[in-house]
Amino acid sequence: MGSPKIKVLCVDDSALIRDLLTEIINSQPDMEVVAVAPDPLVARDLIKKHNPDVLTLDVEMPRMDGLDFLDRLMRLRPMPVLMVSSLTQAGSEITLRALELGALDFISKPQMGIRNGMLEYSDLIAEKIRAAARSRPRQAPPVDAPRPAALKAPLISSEKLVIIGASTGGTEAIRAVLEPLPANSPAILITQHMPGGFTRSFAERLDRLCNISVKEAEDGERILPGHAYIAPGTAHLKLARSGANYIARLDNGEPVNRHRPSVDVLFRSAAENAGRNAIGVLLTGMGKDGAQGLLEMRQAGAFTFAQDEASCVVFGMPKEGIALGGACEVVPLDQMAERILKQVAASGRAQRV
């Protein structure tokens, strides 16, 4: 007897999407759709009946909004949830709110040619369901949770850079790292696996929450302390030099490790152009993107961190980075911001000696 199949419940008011997800999931040898529901009220009873391993949930549905249902679900019965979202500005903002409420990841609905578009995503959808089934469901923070107090930054050089990579679970992990950082933190470059159209909303949301300025990276712009730059969902982000300054470069080249933007591309550029002036951080995510790049950063003299297994939503990318010997230190997420600043201070003292 093999392992039991992953049980999936699909909740969507579109019969087409329900049928397509059922077709995609049931074509995989290790998973099956145990039930479908046209709205959250029907889903509520089916969850009790089938006890699914993973739930796919449409954002906008009749009878009960998908976000309201997700909020209740994650407080009363936390479980792995994949949101099904449209690739629009409004859809991206709602999806980011869903990730904040505890959803693990999301599946993007194509705006045109839905059937062919969804079927093209078959392997990615299956991969996300497998990652969800292995993940640690997390409860949303209380609505009235206080904003973390800003940490005190050491005196820093404009040469210091923090380079972050993440995937599944990364939107909230990145928030947890950035939110406590003070306004005079080192410059930060970030690659988070996310489609085009979502990264700008993600950057704007973080900019509202953080002491530092956060924006979507633009080609050729100067990299400045107190700012974080997020790779657009359509291009690789690279660190480059222009005279004495660091600048951002965007590259529309082929996907690397099946991703564009790729964490390995960003980490490799930091190894080549910043060396020991960079600090590498590999956060939660499925797959291995960033593992080799983290090792190259360490070999170039950078201090490198990997998120620990207990605090990862999916312990994939950090696990691979640790296995390759790319991580100088393995750190829980809630200590990452403080450890980064301490390392900035330590490396600054070492350079002054």
C-alpha positions as CSV (number, residue, x, y, z in Angstrom):
1,M,0.0,0.0,0.0
2,G,1.3,3.4,-0.9
3,S,0.8,6.7,0.9
4,P,-2.8,7.9,1.1
5,K,-3.7,10.5,-1.4
6,I,-3.9,14.2,-0.5
7,K,-7.5,15.1,-0.1
8,V,-8.5,18.4,-1.7
9,L,-11.8,20.4,-1.3
10,C,-12.4,23.0,-4.1
11,V,-14.6,26.0,-3.2
12,D,-15.5,28.2,-6.1
13,D,-18.7,29.7,-7.5
14,S,-17.5,29.0,-11.1
15,A,-18.5,25.6,-12.3
16,L,-15.7,25.8,-14.9
17,I,-13.0,26.4,-12.3
18,R,-14.4,23.6,-10.1
19,D,-14.3,21.2,-13.1
20,L,-10.8,22.4,-14.2
21,L,-9.3,22.0,-10.7
22,T,-10.9,18.6,-10.4
23,E,-9.5,17.5,-13.7
24,I,-6.0,18.8,-12.9
25,I,-5.9,17.4,-9.4
26,N,-7.4,14.0,-10.2
27,S,-4.9,13.5,-13.0
28,Q,-2.1,13.4,-10.4
29,P,-1.3,10.0,-8.8
30,D,-1.0,11.4,-5.3
31,M,-4.0,13.6,-4.8
32,E,-7.7,13.7,-5.4
33,V,-10.7,16.0,-5.1
34,V,-12.9,14.6,-2.4
35,A,-15.7,17.3,-2.9
36,V,-16.5,20.6,-4.5
37,A,-18.6,23.5,-3.2
38,P,-20.1,26.5,-4.9
39,D,-19.8,28.7,-1.8
40,P,-18.4,28.7,1.8
41,L,-21.6,27.8,3.5
42,V,-21.7,24.5,1.6
43,A,-18.0,24.1,2.1
44,R,-18.4,24.4,5.9
45,D,-20.4,21.1,6.0
46,L,-18.1,19.4,3.5
47,I,-15.0,20.2,5.6
48,K,-16.6,18.5,8.6
49,K,-17.6,15.5,6.4
50,H,-14.4,14.9,4.5
51,N,-11.7,16.4,6.7
52,P,-9.6,17.6,3.6
53,D,-5.8,18.0,3.7
54,V,-5.9,21.1,1.5
55,L,-8.6,23.6,0.6
56,T,-8.7,25.7,-2.6
57,L,-10.8,28.8,-2.0
58,D,-12.1,31.4,-4.5
59,V,-11.7,35.0,-3.3
60,E,-15.1,36.4,-4.4
61,M,-18.2,34.2,-3.9
62,P,-21.9,34.7,-3.1
63,R,-23.5,34.1,0.3
64,M,-20.2,34.7,2.1
65,D,-17.0,36.5,1.0
66,G,-14.0,34.3,0.7
67,L,-12.0,36.5,3.1
68,D,-14.6,36.4,5.8
69,F,-14.8,32.6,5.5
70,L,-11.0,32.3,5.5
71,D,-10.8,34.5,8.6
72,R,-13.3,32.4,10.5
73,L,-11.7,29.1,9.3
74,M,-8.1,30.1,10.3
75,R,-9.3,31.0,13.8
76,L,-11.5,28.0,14.4
77,R,-9.9,25.2,12.3
78,P,-6.5,26.2,10.8
79,M,-5.7,24.2,7.7
80,P,-3.7,24.7,4.5
81,V,-5.6,27.0,2.1
82,L,-4.7,28.0,-1.4
83,M,-6.5,31.0,-2.7
84,V,-7.7,31.2,-6.3
85,S,-7.4,34.8,-7.5
86,S,-7.7,36.9,-10.6
87,L,-4.6,38.7,-11.9
88,T,-5.9,42.2,-11.3
89,Q,-5.0,45.1,-9.1
90,A,-8.0,44.5,-6.9
91,G,-7.5,40.7,-7.0
92,S,-3.8,41.1,-5.9
93,E,-4.8,43.3,-2.9
94,I,-7.4,40.9,-1.8
95,T,-5.0,37.9,-2.2
96,L,-2.4,39.7,-0.1
97,R,-5.0,40.2,2.6
98,A,-5.8,36.5,2.4
99,L,-2.1,35.6,2.9
100,E,-2.1,37.9,5.9
101,L,-5.1,36.0,7.3
102,G,-3.3,32.7,7.0
103,A,-3.7,31.4,3.5
104,L,-0.6,29.5,2.4
105,D,-0.3,30.5,-1.2
106,F,-2.5,31.3,-4.2
107,I,-3.3,30.1,-7.7
108,S,-3.8,32.8,-10.4
109,K,-6.7,32.5,-12.7
110,P,-5.8,33.6,-16.3
111,Q,-7.8,36.6,-17.5
112,M,-8.2,35.1,-21.0
113,G,-8.4,31.5,-22.2
114,I,-9.2,30.2,-18.7
115,R,-9.3,26.5,-19.7
116,N,-6.0,26.4,-21.6
117,G,-4.3,28.7,-19.1
118,M,-5.3,26.6,-16.1
119,L,-4.2,23.4,-17.8
120,E,-0.8,25.0,-18.6
121,Y,-0.5,25.6,-14.8
122,S,-1.2,22.0,-14.0
123,D,2.2,21.1,-12.7
124,L,2.5,24.3,-10.7
125,I,-0.9,23.8,-9.1
126,A,0.0,20.2,-8.2
127,E,3.3,21.3,-6.7
128,K,1.5,24.0,-4.6
129,I,-1.0,21.4,-3.3
130,R,1.8,19.1,-2.3
131,A,3.6,21.9,-0.6
132,A,0.4,22.9,1.2
133,A,-0.2,19.3,2.4
134,R,3.3,19.3,3.9
135,S,3.0,22.8,5.4
136,R,2.3,24.1,8.9
137,P,-1.0,25.9,8.9
138,R,-0.8,29.1,10.8
139,Q,-3.4,31.2,12.6
140,A,-3.7,34.8,11.7
141,P,-2.4,37.3,14.2
142,P,-5.1,39.0,16.3
143,V,-6.7,42.0,14.6
144,D,-5.5,44.2,17.4
145,A,-2.0,42.8,17.5
146,P,0.4,45.7,18.3
147,R,2.9,46.7,15.6
148,P,6.4,45.5,16.5
149,A,8.6,48.2,18.1
150,A,11.4,49.4,15.8
151,L,14.8,47.9,16.6
152,K,17.7,50.2,17.1
153,A,20.0,50.3,14.0
154,P,23.8,50.4,14.4
155,L,25.8,53.0,12.6
156,I,25.9,51.7,9.0
157,S,27.9,52.2,5.9
158,S,26.0,52.9,2.6
159,E,28.0,49.9,1.3
160,K,26.0,47.4,3.5
161,L,23.2,45.5,1.8
162,V,20.7,42.9,2.9
163,I,19.6,40.4,0.2
164,I,16.4,38.4,0.8
165,G,14.8,35.5,-1.1
166,A,11.5,33.7,-0.4
167,S,8.7,31.8,-1.9
168,T,5.7,30.0,-0.3
169,G,4.9,31.7,3.0
170,G,7.3,34.5,2.1
171,T,4.9,37.4,2.0
172,E,4.3,37.3,5.7
173,A,7.9,36.1,6.5
174,I,9.2,39.2,4.7
175,R,6.8,41.4,6.6
176,A,8.1,39.9,9.8
177,V,11.7,40.7,8.9
178,L,11.1,44.2,7.5
179,E,8.5,45.6,10.0
180,P,10.7,45.9,13.0
181,L,13.6,47.4,11.1
182,P,14.4,51.1,11.8
183,A,14.3,53.8,9.1
184,N,18.1,53.9,8.9
185,S,18.5,50.2,8.1
186,P,20.8,49.1,5.3
187,A,19.4,48.9,1.8
188,I,17.5,45.7,1.1
189,L,16.9,43.8,-2.1
190,I,14.1,41.2,-2.2
191,T,13.0,38.4,-4.6
192,Q,9.7,36.8,-3.7
193,H,8.2,34.4,-6.1
194,M,5.0,36.2,-7.2
195,P,3.4,36.9,-10.6
196,G,3.4,40.3,-12.3
197,G,0.7,42.6,-11.0
198,F,1.0,41.3,-7.4
199,T,4.5,42.6,-6.5
200,R,3.5,46.3,-6.7
201,S,0.6,45.8,-4.4
202,F,2.9,43.8,-2.1
203,A,5.5,46.6,-2.0
204,E,2.8,49.2,-1.4
205,R,1.4,47.2,1.5
206,L,4.8,46.8,3.1
207,D,5.6,50.5,2.6
208,R,2.5,51.3,4.7
209,L,3.5,48.9,7.5
210,C,7.3,49.5,7.7
211,N,9.6,52.2,9.0
212,I,11.8,51.8,5.9
213,S,10.5,52.8,2.4
214,V,9.5,49.8,0.3
215,K,8.9,49.9,-3.5
216,E,9.0,47.7,-6.6
217,A,12.4,47.9,-8.1
218,E,13.0,49.9,-11.3
219,D,15.8,49.3,-13.7
220,G,18.8,51.5,-13.2
221,E,17.7,53.1,-9.9
222,R,20.3,53.8,-7.2
223,I,20.1,51.5,-4.1
224,L,19.9,53.6,-1.0
225,P,19.9,52.8,2.8
226,G,16.6,52.9,4.5
227,H,14.9,51.5,1.3
228,A,13.8,48.0,0.3
229,Y,13.4,47.1,-3.4
230,I,11.2,44.2,-4.5
231,A,11.7,42.3,-7.7
232,P,8.8,42.8,-10.1
233,G,6.9,39.6,-10.8
234,T,7.9,39.7,-14.5
235,A,11.7,40.1,-14.3
236,H,14.9,39.0,-12.5
237,L,16.3,41.5,-10.1
238,K,20.1,41.9,-10.1
239,L,22.5,44.0,-8.0
240,A,25.0,46.0,-10.1
241,R,27.6,48.7,-9.7
242,S,27.7,52.1,-11.3
243,G,30.9,53.8,-10.3
244,A,30.8,54.0,-6.5
245,N,27.0,53.3,-6.3
246,Y,24.9,50.2,-6.2
247,I,22.0,50.1,-8.7
248,A,19.2,47.8,-9.5
249,R,19.1,45.9,-12.8
250,L,16.0,44.1,-14.2
251,D,16.5,41.2,-16.6
252,N,13.8,39.7,-18.7
253,G,15.9,36.6,-19.4
254,E,14.7,33.0,-19.2
255,P,13.3,31.6,-15.9
256,V,16.0,30.1,-13.6
257,N,14.9,27.1,-11.5
258,R,11.5,27.6,-13.3
259,H,11.2,31.1,-11.7
260,R,11.4,34.7,-12.9
261,P,12.2,36.4,-10.7
262,S,14.7,33.9,-9.4
263,V,16.4,34.1,-5.9
264,D,19.5,32.5,-7.3
265,V,19.9,35.3,-9.9
266,L,19.7,38.0,-7.2
267,F,22.0,36.1,-4.8
268,R,24.5,35.5,-7.5
269,S,24.6,39.1,-8.5
270,A,25.2,40.1,-4.8
271,A,28.0,37.6,-4.5
272,E,29.7,39.1,-7.6
273,N,29.1,42.8,-6.9
274,A,28.9,43.2,-3.1
275,G,30.9,40.2,-1.7
276,R,31.4,40.6,2.1
277,N,29.3,43.8,2.1
278,A,26.2,41.8,1.7
279,I,24.1,39.7,4.1
280,G,22.1,36.9,2.5
281,V,18.8,35.7,4.0
282,L,16.9,32.7,2.6
283,L,13.3,32.4,3.9
284,T,10.5,29.9,3.7
285,G,9.6,28.4,0.3
286,M,9.2,25.2,-1.7
287,G,11.9,24.0,-4.1
288,K,15.6,24.9,-4.1
289,D,15.8,28.4,-5.7
290,G,18.3,30.4,-3.8
291,A,20.2,27.5,-2.2
292,Q,23.1,27.6,-4.7
293,G,23.1,31.4,-4.7
294,L,23.3,31.5,-0.9
295,L,26.3,29.3,-1.0
296,E,28.0,31.6,-3.6
297,M,27.3,34.6,-1.4
298,R,28.9,32.8,1.6
299,Q,31.9,31.8,-0.6
300,A,32.2,35.5,-1.7
301,G,32.5,36.6,2.0
302,A,28.9,37.4,2.8
303,F,27.4,36.4,6.1
304,T,24.3,34.3,5.4
305,F,21.2,33.3,7.3
306,A,18.6,30.6,6.6
307,Q,15.2,30.5,8.3
308,D,14.8,27.5,10.7
309,E,12.4,24.6,10.0
310,A,10.1,25.3,13.0
311,S,9.2,28.8,11.8
312,C,9.0,28.0,8.0
313,V,5.6,27.5,6.4
314,V,7.4,25.3,3.8
315,F,11.0,24.2,4.7
316,G,12.2,23.7,1.2
317,M,14.5,26.5,0.0
318,P,16.2,27.0,3.4
319,K,16.6,23.3,3.9
320,E,18.4,23.0,0.5
321,G,20.6,26.0,1.3
322,I,21.6,24.6,4.7
323,A,22.3,21.2,3.1
324,L,24.7,22.8,0.6
325,G,26.6,24.6,3.4
326,G,25.3,28.0,2.3
327,A,24.0,29.2,5.7
328,C,26.4,30.6,8.3
329,E,23.5,30.6,10.8
330,V,20.0,29.1,11.0
331,V,17.6,31.5,12.7
332,P,13.9,31.5,13.8
333,L,11.8,34.0,11.9
334,D,11.0,36.1,14.9
335,Q,14.7,36.7,15.6
336,M,15.8,37.3,12.0
337,A,15.5,41.1,12.0
338,E,17.5,41.5,15.2
339,R,20.2,39.0,14.0
340,I,20.6,40.9,10.7
341,L,21.2,44.2,12.5
342,K,23.6,42.6,14.9
343,Q,25.5,41.2,12.0
344,V,25.6,44.6,10.3
345,A,27.1,46.0,13.5
346,A,29.6,43.2,13.8
347,S,30.8,43.4,10.2
348,G,31.0,47.2,10.5
349,R,33.3,46.9,13.6
350,A,35.4,44.2,11.8
351,Q,36.0,46.5,8.9
352,R,36.9,49.4,11.1
353,V,39.6,47.4,12.9
